[in-house]
Amino acid sequence: MSSQRSTSSNKITDDELNGLILRLQTLLPQLDQSRHGRVSAAKVLNEICSYIRRLQNEVDGLSGRLSQCLDSMDLTGFDAEIVRDLLQQ
C-alpha cells in the first residue's frame, strides 16, 4: 500500500508535463513557438536529444583539441597541475 502511495505522489500531471515540454522548447531556437506554433512533445523531445548529442560531440572535440594543445606545450608537472585544476572548475 505505501509503495502505491509513493508512486502516485511521484506522478507528474499533464499540466506539469506540458510546462516542462514548453520550457525545453525554449532552449531550441529551431523550435521557437512564435514561428512554429504548437509543436508536438515527441518532436521537442527528439530535438532535445539530438541537441544534447551535438553538444556532447562538441565537448568531446574540444576536449581532444585541448589535450593536443596541452601535449604540445612544455609544461612542468606543477604547471600541468595548475592547468588541470583550472579546467575542472
Distance bins in CASP14 RR format, pairs under 12 A and 6 or more apart:
PFRMAT RR
TARGET T0000
AUTHOR 0000-0000-0000
RMODE 2
METHOD distances of the structure
MODEL  1
1 7 0 0 0 0 0 1 0 0 0 0 0
1 8 0 0 0 0 0 1 0 0 0 0 0
2 8 0 0 0 0 0 1 0 0 0 0 0
2 9 0 0 0 0 0 1 0 0 0 0 0
3 9 0 0 0 0 0 1 0 0 0 0 0
3 10 0 0 0 0 0 1 0 0 0 0 0
4 10 0 0 0 0 0 1 0 0 0 0 0
4 11 0 0 0 0 0 1 0 0 0 0 0
5 11 0 0 0 0 0 1 0 0 0 0 0
10 16 0 0 0 0 0 1 0 0 0 0 0
11 17 0 0 0 0 0 1 0 0 0 0 0
12 18 0 0 0 0 0 1 0 0 0 0 0
12 19 0 0 0 0 1 0 0 0 0 0 0
12 20 1 0 0 1 0 0 0 0 0 0 0
12 21 0 0 0 0 0 1 0 0 0 0 0
13 19 0 0 0 0 1 0 0 0 0 0 0
13 20 0 0 0 0 0 1 0 0 0 0 0
14 20 0 0 0 0 0 1 0 0 0 0 0
14 21 0 0 0 0 0 1 0 0 0 0 0
14 41 0 0 0 0 0 1 0 0 0 0 0
15 21 0 0 0 0 0 1 0 0 0 0 0
15 22 0 0 0 0 0 1 0 0 0 0 0
16 22 0 0 0 0 0 1 0 0 0 0 0
16 23 0 0 0 0 0 1 0 0 0 0 0
17 23 0 0 0 0 0 1 0 0 0 0 0
17 24 0 0 0 0 0 1 0 0 0 0 0
17 41 1 0 0 1 0 0 0 0 0 0 0
17 44 0 0 0 0 0 1 0 0 0 0 0
17 45 0 0 0 0 0 1 0 0 0 0 0
18 24 0 0 0 0 0 1 0 0 0 0 0
18 25 0 0 0 0 0 1 0 0 0 0 0
18 38 0 0 0 0 0 1 0 0 0 0 0
18 39 0 0 0 0 0 1 0 0 0 0 0
18 40 0 0 0 0 0 1 0 0 0 0 0
18 41 1 0 0 1 0 0 0 0 0 0 0
18 44 0 0 0 0 0 1 0 0 0 0 0
19 25 0 0 0 0 1 0 0 0 0 0 0
19 26 0 0 0 0 0 1 0 0 0 0 0
19 33 0 0 0 0 0 1 0 0 0 0 0
19 41 0 0 0 0 0 1 0 0 0 0 0
19 44 0 0 0 0 0 1 0 0 0 0 0
20 26 0 0 0 0 0 1 0 0 0 0 0
20 27 0 0 0 0 0 1 0 0 0 0 0
20 41 0 0 0 0 1 0 0 0 0 0 0
20 44 0 0 0 0 1 0 0 0 0 0 0
20 45 0 0 0 0 0 1 0 0 0 0 0
20 48 0 0 0 0 0 1 0 0 0 0 0
21 27 0 0 0 0 0 1 0 0 0 0 0
21 28 0 0 0 0 0 1 0 0 0 0 0
21 31 0 0 0 0 0 1 0 0 0 0 0
21 33 0 0 0 0 0 1 0 0 0 0 0
21 38 0 0 0 0 0 1 0 0 0 0 0
21 39 0 0 0 0 1 0 0 0 0 0 0
21 40 0 0 0 0 1 0 0 0 0 0 0
21 41 1 0 1 0 0 0 0 0 0 0 0
21 42 0 0 0 0 1 0 0 0 0 0 0
21 43 0 0 0 0 1 0 0 0 0 0 0
21 44 1 0 1 0 0 0 0 0 0 0 0
21 45 1 0 0 1 0 0 0 0 0 0 0
21 46 0 0 0 0 0 1 0 0 0 0 0
21 47 0 0 0 0 0 1 0 0 0 0 0
21 48 0 0 0 0 1 0 0 0 0 0 0
22 28 0 0 0 0 0 1 0 0 0 0 0
22 31 0 0 0 0 0 1 0 0 0 0 0
22 32 0 0 0 0 0 1 0 0 0 0 0
22 33 1 0 0 1 0 0 0 0 0 0 0
22 37 0 0 0 0 0 1 0 0 0 0 0
22 38 0 0 0 0 1 0 0 0 0 0 0
22 39 0 0 0 0 1 0 0 0 0 0 0
22 41 0 0 0 0 1 0 0 0 0 0 0
22 44 0 0 0 0 1 0 0 0 0 0 0
23 31 0 0 0 0 0 1 0 0 0 0 0
23 33 0 0 0 0 0 1 0 0 0 0 0
23 41 0 0 0 0 0 1 0 0 0 0 0
23 44 0 0 0 0 1 0 0 0 0 0 0
23 48 0 0 0 0 0 1 0 0 0 0 0
24 31 0 0 0 0 1 0 0 0 0 0 0
24 33 0 0 0 0 0 1 0 0 0 0 0
24 39 0 0 0 0 0 1 0 0 0 0 0
24 41 0 0 0 0 1 0 0 0 0 0 0
24 42 0 0 0 0 0 1 0 0 0 0 0
24 43 0 0 0 0 0 1 0 0 0 0 0
24 44 1 0 1 0 0 0 0 0 0 0 0
24 45 1 0 0 1 0 0 0 0 0 0 0
24 46 0 0 0 0 0 1 0 0 0 0 0
24 47 0 0 0 0 1 0 0 0 0 0 0
24 48 1 0 1 0 0 0 0 0 0 0 0
24 49 0 0 0 0 0 1 0 0 0 0 0
24 51 0 0 0 0 1 0 0 0 0 0 0
24 52 0 0 0 0 0 1 0 0 0 0 0
25 31 1 0 1 0 0 0 0 0 0 0 0
25 32 0 0 0 0 1 0 0 0 0 0 0
25 33 1 0 0 1 0 0 0 0 0 0 0
25 34 0 0 0 0 0 1 0 0 0 0 0
25 35 0 0 0 0 0 1 0 0 0 0 0
25 36 0 0 0 0 1 0 0 0 0 0 0
25 37 0 0 0 0 1 0 0 0 0 0 0
25 38 0 0 0 0 1 0 0 0 0 0 0
25 39 1 0 0 1 0 0 0 0 0 0 0
25 40 0 0 0 0 0 1 0 0 0 0 0
25 41 0 0 0 0 1 0 0 0 0 0 0
25 43 0 0 0 0 1 0 0 0 0 0 0
25 44 1 0 1 0 0 0 0 0 0 0 0
25 45 0 0 0 0 1 0 0 0 0 0 0
25 46 0 0 0 0 0 1 0 0 0 0 0
25 47 0 0 0 0 1 0 0 0 0 0 0
25 48 0 0 0 0 1 0 0 0 0 0 0
25 51 0 0 0 0 0 1 0 0 0 0 0
26 32 0 0 0 0 1 0 0 0 0 0 0
26 33 1 0 0 1 0 0 0 0 0 0 0
26 34 0 0 0 0 0 1 0 0 0 0 0
26 39 0 0 0 0 0 1 0 0 0 0 0
26 44 0 0 0 0 1 0 0 0 0 0 0
26 47 0 0 0 0 0 1 0 0 0 0 0
26 48 0 0 0 0 0 1 0 0 0 0 0
27 33 0 0 0 0 0 1 0 0 0 0 0
27 44 0 0 0 0 1 0 0 0 0 0 0
27 45 0 0 0 0 0 1 0 0 0 0 0
27 47 0 0 0 0 1 0 0 0 0 0 0
27 48 1 0 0 1 0 0 0 0 0 0 0
27 51 1 0 0 1 0 0 0 0 0 0 0
27 52 0 0 0 0 0 1 0 0 0 0 0
27 55 0 0 0 0 0 1 0 0 0 0 0
28 35 0 0 0 0 0 1 0 0 0 0 0
28 36 0 0 0 0 0 1 0 0 0 0 0
28 39 0 0 0 0 1 0 0 0 0 0 0
28 43 0 0 0 0 1 0 0 0 0 0 0
28 44 1 0 0 1 0 0 0 0 0 0 0
28 45 0 0 0 0 0 1 0 0 0 0 0
28 46 0 0 0 0 0 1 0 0 0 0 0
28 47 1 0 1 0 0 0 0 0 0 0 0
28 48 1 0 0 1 0 0 0 0 0 0 0
28 49 0 0 0 0 0 1 0 0 0 0 0
28 50 0 0 0 0 1 0 0 0 0 0 0
28 51 1 0 0 1 0 0 0 0 0 0 0
28 52 0 0 0 0 0 1 0 0 0 0 0
28 54 0 0 0 0 0 1 0 0 0 0 0
28 55 0 0 0 0 0 1 0 0 0 0 0
29 35 0 0 0 0 1 0 0 0 0 0 0
29 36 0 0 0 0 0 1 0 0 0 0 0
29 47 0 0 0 0 0 1 0 0 0 0 0
29 51 0 0 0 0 0 1 0 0 0 0 0
30 36 0 0 0 0 1 0 0 0 0 0 0
30 39 0 0 0 0 1 0 0 0 0 0 0
30 43 0 0 0 0 0 1 0 0 0 0 0
30 44 0 0 0 0 0 1 0 0 0 0 0
30 46 0 0 0 0 0 1 0 0 0 0 0
30 47 1 0 0 1 0 0 0 0 0 0 0
30 48 0 0 0 0 0 1 0 0 0 0 0
30 50 0 0 0 0 1 0 0 0 0 0 0
30 51 0 0 0 0 1 0 0 0 0 0 0
30 54 0 0 0 0 0 1 0 0 0 0 0
31 37 0 0 0 0 1 0 0 0 0 0 0
31 38 0 0 0 0 0 1 0 0 0 0 0
31 39 1 0 1 0 0 0 0 0 0 0 0
31 40 0 0 0 0 0 1 0 0 0 0 0
31 41 0 0 0 0 0 1 0 0 0 0 0
31 42 0 0 0 0 0 1 0 0 0 0 0
31 43 1 0 0 1 0 0 0 0 0 0 0
31 44 1 0 0 1 0 0 0 0 0 0 0
31 45 0 0 0 0 0 1 0 0 0 0 0
31 46 0 0 0 0 0 1 0 0 0 0 0
31 47 1 0 1 0 0 0 0 0 0 0 0
31 48 0 0 0 0 1 0 0 0 0 0 0
31 50 0 0 0 0 0 1 0 0 0 0 0
31 51 0 0 0 0 1 0 0 0 0 0 0
32 39 0 0 0 0 1 0 0 0 0 0 0
32 44 0 0 0 0 0 1 0 0 0 0 0
32 47 0 0 0 0 0 1 0 0 0 0 0
33 39 1 0 0 1 0 0 0 0 0 0 0
33 43 0 0 0 0 0 1 0 0 0 0 0
33 44 0 0 0 0 0 1 0 0 0 0 0
36 43 0 0 0 0 1 0 0 0 0 0 0
36 44 0 0 0 0 0 1 0 0 0 0 0
36 47 0 0 0 0 0 1 0 0 0 0 0
37 43 0 0 0 0 0 1 0 0 0 0 0
37 44 0 0 0 0 0 1 0 0 0 0 0
38 44 0 0 0 0 0 1 0 0 0 0 0
39 45 0 0 0 0 0 1 0 0 0 0 0
39 46 0 0 0 0 0 1 0 0 0 0 0
39 47 0 0 0 0 1 0 0 0 0 0 0
39 48 0 0 0 0 0 1 0 0 0 0 0
40 46 0 0 0 0 1 0 0 0 0 0 0
40 47 0 0 0 0 0 1 0 0 0 0 0
41 47 0 0 0 0 0 1 0 0 0 0 0
41 48 0 0 0 0 0 1 0 0 0 0 0
42 48 0 0 0 0 0 1 0 0 0 0 0
42 49 0 0 0 0 0 1 0 0 0 0 0
43 49 0 0 0 0 0 1 0 0 0 0 0
43 50 0 0 0 0 0 1 0 0 0 0 0
44 50 0 0 0 0 0 1 0 0 0 0 0
44 51 0 0 0 0 0 1 0 0 0 0 0
45 51 0 0 0 0 0 1 0 0 0 0 0
45 52 0 0 0 0 0 1 0 0 0 0 0
46 52 0 0 0 0 0 1 0 0 0 0 0
46 53 0 0 0 0 0 1 0 0 0 0 0
47 53 0 0 0 0 0 1 0 0 0 0 0
47 54 0 0 0 0 0 1 0 0 0 0 0
48 54 0 0 0 0 0 1 0 0 0 0 0
48 55 0 0 0 0 0 1 0 0 0 0 0
49 55 0 0 0 0 0 1 0 0 0 0 0
49 56 0 0 0 0 0 1 0 0 0 0 0
50 56 0 0 0 0 0 1 0 0 0 0 0
50 57 0 0 0 0 0 1 0 0 0 0 0
51 57 0 0 0 0 0 1 0 0 0 0 0
51 58 0 0 0 0 0 1 0 0 0 0 0
52 58 0 0 0 0 0 1 0 0 0 0 0
52 59 0 0 0 0 0 1 0 0 0 0 0
53 59 0 0 0 0 0 1 0 0 0 0 0
53 60 0 0 0 0 0 1 0 0 0 0 0
54 60 0 0 0 0 0 1 0 0 0 0 0
54 61 0 0 0 0 0 1 0 0 0 0 0
55 61 0 0 0 0 0 1 0 0 0 0 0
55 62 0 0 0 0 0 1 0 0 0 0 0
56 62 0 0 0 0 0 1 0 0 0 0 0
56 63 0 0 0 0 0 1 0 0 0 0 0
57 63 0 0 0 0 0 1 0 0 0 0 0
57 64 0 0 0 0 0 1 0 0 0 0 0
58 64 0 0 0 0 0 1 0 0 0 0 0
58 65 0 0 0 0 0 1 0 0 0 0 0
59 65 0 0 0 0 0 1 0 0 0 0 0
59 66 0 0 0 0 0 1 0 0 0 0 0
60 66 0 0 0 0 0 1 0 0 0 0 0
60 67 0 0 0 0 0 1 0 0 0 0 0
61 67 0 0 0 0 1 0 0 0 0 0 0
61 68 0 0 0 0 0 1 0 0 0 0 0
62 68 0 0 0 0 0 1 0 0 0 0 0
62 69 0 0 0 0 0 1 0 0 0 0 0
62 87 0 0 0 0 0 1 0 0 0 0 0
63 69 0 0 0 0 0 1 0 0 0 0 0
63 70 0 0 0 0 0 1 0 0 0 0 0
63 87 0 0 0 0 1 0 0 0 0 0 0
64 70 0 0 0 0 1 0 0 0 0 0 0
64 71 0 0 0 0 1 0 0 0 0 0 0
65 71 0 0 0 0 0 1 0 0 0 0 0
65 72 0 0 0 0 0 1 0 0 0 0 0
66 72 0 0 0 0 0 1 0 0 0 0 0
66 73 0 0 0 0 0 1 0 0 0 0 0
66 83 0 0 0 0 1 0 0 0 0 0 0
66 84 0 0 0 0 0 1 0 0 0 0 0
66 86 0 0 0 0 0 1 0 0 0 0 0
66 87 1 0 0 1 0 0 0 0 0 0 0
67 73 0 0 0 0 0 1 0 0 0 0 0
67 80 0 0 0 0 0 1 0 0 0 0 0
67 83 0 0 0 0 0 1 0 0 0 0 0
67 84 0 0 0 0 0 1 0 0 0 0 0
67 87 0 0 0 0 0 1 0 0 0 0 0
69 75 0 0 0 0 0 1 0 0 0 0 0
69 83 0 0 0 0 1 0 0 0 0 0 0
69 87 0 0 0 0 0 1 0 0 0 0 0
70 77 0 0 0 0 0 1 0 0 0 0 0
70 79 0 0 0 0 1 0 0 0 0 0 0
70 80 1 0 0 1 0 0 0 0 0 0 0
70 81 0 0 0 0 0 1 0 0 0 0 0
70 82 0 0 0 0 0 1 0 0 0 0 0
70 83 1 0 0 1 0 0 0 0 0 0 0
70 84 0 0 0 0 1 0 0 0 0 0 0
70 86 0 0 0 0 0 1 0 0 0 0 0
70 87 0 0 0 0 1 0 0 0 0 0 0
71 80 0 0 0 0 0 1 0 0 0 0 0
71 83 0 0 0 0 0 1 0 0 0 0 0
73 79 0 0 0 0 1 0 0 0 0 0 0
73 80 0 0 0 0 1 0 0 0 0 0 0
73 83 0 0 0 0 1 0 0 0 0 0 0
74 80 0 0 0 0 0 1 0 0 0 0 0
75 81 0 0 0 0 1 0 0 0 0 0 0
75 82 0 0 0 0 1 0 0 0 0 0 0
75 83 1 0 0 1 0 0 0 0 0 0 0
75 84 0 0 0 0 0 1 0 0 0 0 0
76 82 0 0 0 0 1 0 0 0 0 0 0
76 83 0 0 0 0 0 1 0 0 0 0 0
77 83 0 0 0 0 1 0 0 0 0 0 0
77 84 0 0 0 0 1 0 0 0 0 0 0
77 85 0 0 0 0 0 1 0 0 0 0 0
78 84 0 0 0 0 0 1 0 0 0 0 0
78 85 0 0 0 0 0 1 0 0 0 0 0
79 85 0 0 0 0 0 1 0 0 0 0 0
79 86 0 0 0 0 0 1 0 0 0 0 0
80 86 0 0 0 0 0 1 0 0 0 0 0
80 87 0 0 0 0 0 1 0 0 0 0 0
81 87 0 0 0 0 0 1 0 0 0 0 0
81 88 0 0 0 0 0 1 0 0 0 0 0
82 88 0 0 0 0 0 1 0 0 0 0 0
82 89 0 0 0 0 0 1 0 0 0 0 0
83 89 0 0 0 0 0 1 0 0 0 0 0
END
